Amino acid sequence: MKCSKTIHLVRTYCTKVLISPVIGKTVSYRKEVYSQGTLAMSESKYAAYEALGPFFEIIMEGLRGVVDGDHYFDTIAEDATFEFLYEFPGWPRTIRGRAELMTAYSGYGNSIRLRSADKLVVYHADNGRVVIIEYEVHGKVLRTGVPYDNRFVSIITVADRKIVHWRDYMDSLAAWNALNPRSS
């Protein structure tokens, strides 16, 4: 594996070439590893989503150079499909379209406020058309003050420099426990 390192959120690039036993072809991927950092939320038109700022920032960092747009919502195609491959009460398994996603995210700040996001790892596959990102978010549940820490893996398909498909995995037990703390 070849690696090079640049200083911007301490980013390390690695490229690895493998022979896939499944398809019998050479498969290469690029992996980027980031340490913690913060970026400013730039678009005032998205001020209602401020509680999600660290999530937007880490996603934008993970998709740097792959998508067009100044804000997370600007990177999403109008007809994109989002699949959430976990069960969480009140959250849909599938969302179709940017407008529907924005509606779903609009109430997030009423329950949870994120303070940071970190441990970003980025993998590029399918000639850059697919980006797989791992990351963590940290915040608190507003109703109780209980810490909220969660891990995610998102598989993102890009076409014409816009997100067209998103498959999301998270630690749903961590979310459930934060939102439903046990009384002692």
Steps between C-alpha positions, in 0.01 A plus 500: 500500500640843401420796724562873491411751770389863475414737781133596489313335779798261495401314185673182388443354153559133433445305180476123501461264204346158557396207283136435580435128557134558414533664159860403420593857407733757644318733737660813639377733764625816656474547874520834678532522876422826679543608859264740678442847362225755446377703206262794508141446386495735205145533379257713701212354297561180697512666843199293614723192478780645716474215757627267227798722411774253601330224296484723192864602545638148527295382201623793291857418597448135406354597162755773423586502129222251416183712519405857415333729753592722792269329749397138554150560361646661186688177421184290479315436172134601507388137455763328720401192700609454862480158666537474877584138570408501866182499698435812702150600613369799306777497238417377146693218334499685166488867407463611139615842392695786651187684614375196693843457661506864607155459653614191690808681634307818589400383849838351595608808696192472721638177649877485452772759455829378356819660631756310290566227246822308455675172414430550130624224273430527127516224237456561127372218278358446151733760345389764750129449436454343845631652822484308827546705813529405865461769763378577850282782632484636854246722669229498760132428531338834574213369714724315746855626445609139443805467272435376147785317328442296188689324220398487135595340171354661190529364147448787259452476124584811298400587143570831326666620825177465702394241757244271334487215753589470870498181710542570869591274791521622860518372855126520562540369854723799586232736367222316683691502830577870475140592422352259756732504803430254778410651831727393784 
